[in-house]
Amino acid sequence: MEEQRTPSAGIDIQRYAFFRFMLPEEEIGRNDIEITVDYGVDVDNKTVVANVWARLENTMVKGFVYTEYVPIVDKGEQQCRLIAAAINRNPLFHQHLHAFLAWVQQHFAENQ
């Protein structure tokens, strides 16, 4: 007897790209902050949604920082440059990154 499967109730599959870079020391006073960005096209097909994460290099300590929105451009490398420039210009990135680093400092200080 063949098993009958019920069709899925609309699984939303999205494809995301990824890039990372080390934040320059002069940016935040540390040289061990890795920024990772996963990004994909929004439902409007005109905007790229980029989720920005921060991680302390050589640790498992990683946290979500914020989401950036930029227009779609044709080439992948240009898209990454546009996202990186938008991140760097956005005061929310710096505000949320500082909050993440304060949280890390508090929790590491408590455990030492």
TIVODREN-843319 format. One record per residue (C-alpha): residue number from 0; residue in one letter; chain; x, y, z. Coordinates in Angstrom, 2 decimals, decimal comma. Layout:
# residues N
+------+------+-------+---------+---------+---------+
| resi | resn | chain |      px |      py |      pz |
+------+------+-------+---------+---------+---------+
|  NUM |    a |     A |       X |       Y |       Z |
...
+------+------+-------+---------+---------+---------+
***
This chain:
# residues 112
+------+------+-------+---------+---------+---------+
| resi | resn | chain |      px |      py |      pz |
+------+------+-------+---------+---------+---------+
|    0 |    m |     A |    0,00 |    0,00 |    0,00 |
|    1 |    e |     A |    1,39 |    3,42 |   -0,99 |
|    2 |    e |     A |    1,67 |    6,05 |    1,67 |
|    3 |    q |     A |   -0,38 |    9,16 |    0,96 |
|    4 |    r |     A |    1,34 |   12,45 |    1,79 |
|    5 |    t |     A |   -0,47 |   15,65 |    2,45 |
|    6 |    p |     A |    0,91 |   18,56 |    0,42 |
|    7 |    s |     A |    2,92 |   21,04 |    2,45 |
|    8 |    a |     A |    1,09 |   24,08 |    3,73 |
|    9 |    g |     A |    3,37 |   26,44 |    1,84 |
|   10 |    i |     A |    6,97 |   26,01 |    2,88 |
|   11 |    d |     A |    8,71 |   29,29 |    2,15 |
|   12 |    i |     A |   12,17 |   28,43 |    0,82 |
|   13 |    q |     A |   14,54 |   31,34 |    0,37 |
|   14 |    r |     A |   18,12 |   31,40 |   -0,85 |
|   15 |    y |     A |   20,66 |   33,49 |    0,99 |
|   16 |    a |     A |   24,23 |   34,46 |    0,24 |
|   17 |    f |     A |   26,89 |   35,10 |    2,86 |
|   18 |    f |     A |   30,05 |   37,13 |    3,38 |
|   19 |    r |     A |   32,25 |   38,07 |    6,30 |
|   20 |    f |     A |   34,96 |   40,53 |    7,19 |
|   21 |    m |     A |   37,05 |   41,53 |   10,17 |
|   22 |    l |     A |   36,15 |   44,92 |   11,58 |
|   23 |    p |     A |   39,21 |   47,20 |   11,50 |
|   24 |    e |     A |   40,61 |   47,93 |   14,96 |
|   25 |    e |     A |   40,26 |   51,68 |   14,51 |
|   26 |    e |     A |   36,53 |   51,16 |   13,99 |
|   27 |    i |     A |   35,77 |   49,95 |   17,52 |
|   28 |    g |     A |   39,07 |   49,68 |   19,39 |
|   29 |    r |     A |   39,33 |   45,90 |   19,02 |
|   30 |    n |     A |   40,87 |   43,75 |   16,33 |
|   31 |    d |     A |   38,96 |   40,54 |   17,06 |
|   32 |    i |     A |   35,44 |   41,34 |   15,80 |
|   33 |    e |     A |   34,24 |   39,31 |   12,84 |
|   34 |    i |     A |   31,17 |   40,63 |   11,05 |
|   35 |    t |     A |   29,10 |   38,13 |    9,10 |
|   36 |    v |     A |   26,24 |   39,02 |    6,80 |
|   37 |    d |     A |   23,64 |   36,70 |    5,33 |
|   38 |    y |     A |   21,50 |   38,33 |    2,68 |
|   39 |    g |     A |   18,78 |   37,58 |    0,18 |
|   40 |    v |     A |   16,12 |   39,21 |   -1,94 |
|   41 |    d |     A |   13,04 |   40,46 |   -0,12 |
|   42 |    v |     A |    9,53 |   39,50 |   -1,24 |
|   43 |    d |     A |    9,24 |   42,74 |   -3,23 |
|   44 |    n |     A |   12,09 |   41,59 |   -5,53 |
|   45 |    k |     A |   13,57 |   45,10 |   -5,35 |
|   46 |    t |     A |   15,29 |   45,04 |   -1,97 |
|   47 |    v |     A |   18,02 |   42,95 |   -0,42 |
|   48 |    v |     A |   17,61 |   42,09 |    3,26 |
|   49 |    a |     A |   20,95 |   41,71 |    5,06 |
|   50 |    n |     A |   21,13 |   40,22 |    8,55 |
|   51 |    v |     A |   24,28 |   41,37 |   10,32 |
|   52 |    w |     A |   25,99 |   39,30 |   13,01 |
|   53 |    a |     A |   29,06 |   39,90 |   15,17 |
|   54 |    r |     A |   31,39 |   37,24 |   16,53 |
|   55 |    l |     A |   34,46 |   37,36 |   18,72 |
|   56 |    e |     A |   37,23 |   35,79 |   16,65 |
|   57 |    n |     A |   38,25 |   32,28 |   17,69 |
|   58 |    t |     A |   35,24 |   31,88 |   20,00 |
|   59 |    m |     A |   31,72 |   30,57 |   19,77 |
|   60 |    v |     A |   30,35 |   33,90 |   21,00 |
|   61 |    k |     A |   28,18 |   35,30 |   18,22 |
|   62 |    g |     A |   25,16 |   37,57 |   18,26 |
|   63 |    f |     A |   22,68 |   39,16 |   15,92 |
|   64 |    v |     A |   23,34 |   42,90 |   15,52 |
|   65 |    y |     A |   20,62 |   44,26 |   13,20 |
|   66 |    t |     A |   19,07 |   44,08 |    9,72 |
|   67 |    e |     A |   20,03 |   46,36 |    6,83 |
|   68 |    y |     A |   17,99 |   46,93 |    3,65 |
|   69 |    v |     A |   19,61 |   47,93 |    0,34 |
|   70 |    p |     A |   18,53 |   47,99 |   -3,31 |
|   71 |    i |     A |   19,39 |   45,05 |   -5,57 |
|   72 |    v |     A |   22,40 |   45,47 |   -7,86 |
|   73 |    d |     A |   23,41 |   43,21 |  -10,73 |
|   74 |    k |     A |   26,72 |   41,74 |   -9,58 |
|   75 |    g |     A |   27,33 |   39,78 |   -6,38 |
|   76 |    e |     A |   30,56 |   41,55 |   -5,44 |
|   77 |    q |     A |   28,93 |   44,95 |   -5,93 |
|   78 |    q |     A |   26,02 |   43,78 |   -3,77 |
|   79 |    c |     A |   28,43 |   42,89 |   -0,97 |
|   80 |    r |     A |   30,17 |   46,27 |   -1,26 |
|   81 |    l |     A |   26,82 |   48,09 |   -1,17 |
|   82 |    i |     A |   25,74 |   46,16 |    1,92 |
|   83 |    a |     A |   29,09 |   46,73 |    3,68 |
|   84 |    a |     A |   28,94 |   50,47 |    2,92 |
|   85 |    a |     A |   25,36 |   50,70 |    4,22 |
|   86 |    i |     A |   26,35 |   48,86 |    7,40 |
|   87 |    n |     A |   29,29 |   51,18 |    7,98 |
|   88 |    r |     A |   27,12 |   54,31 |    7,49 |
|   89 |    n |     A |   24,26 |   53,18 |    9,70 |
|   90 |    p |     A |   24,45 |   54,41 |   13,32 |
|   91 |    l |     A |   22,20 |   51,49 |   14,32 |
|   92 |    f |     A |   25,01 |   49,09 |   13,42 |
|   93 |    h |     A |   27,42 |   50,84 |   15,77 |
|   94 |    q |     A |   24,79 |   51,21 |   18,50 |
|   95 |    h |     A |   23,78 |   47,55 |   18,41 |
|   96 |    l |     A |   27,37 |   46,35 |   18,06 |
|   97 |    h |     A |   28,34 |   48,29 |   21,19 |
|   98 |    a |     A |   25,36 |   46,78 |   23,02 |
|   99 |    f |     A |   26,44 |   43,28 |   21,94 |
|  100 |    l |     A |   30,02 |   43,90 |   23,07 |
|  101 |    a |     A |   28,78 |   45,25 |   26,44 |
|  102 |    w |     A |   26,70 |   42,09 |   26,85 |
|  103 |    v |     A |   29,73 |   39,93 |   26,01 |
|  104 |    q |     A |   31,90 |   41,86 |   28,47 |
|  105 |    q |     A |   29,31 |   41,53 |   31,24 |
|  106 |    h |     A |   28,87 |   37,80 |   30,74 |
|  107 |    f |     A |   32,56 |   37,05 |   30,37 |
|  108 |    a |     A |   33,37 |   39,15 |   33,45 |
|  109 |    e |     A |   30,75 |   37,24 |   35,48 |
|  110 |    n |     A |   32,26 |   33,89 |   34,49 |
|  111 |    q |     A |   35,89 |   34,72 |   35,27 |
+------+------+-------+---------+---------+---------+
***
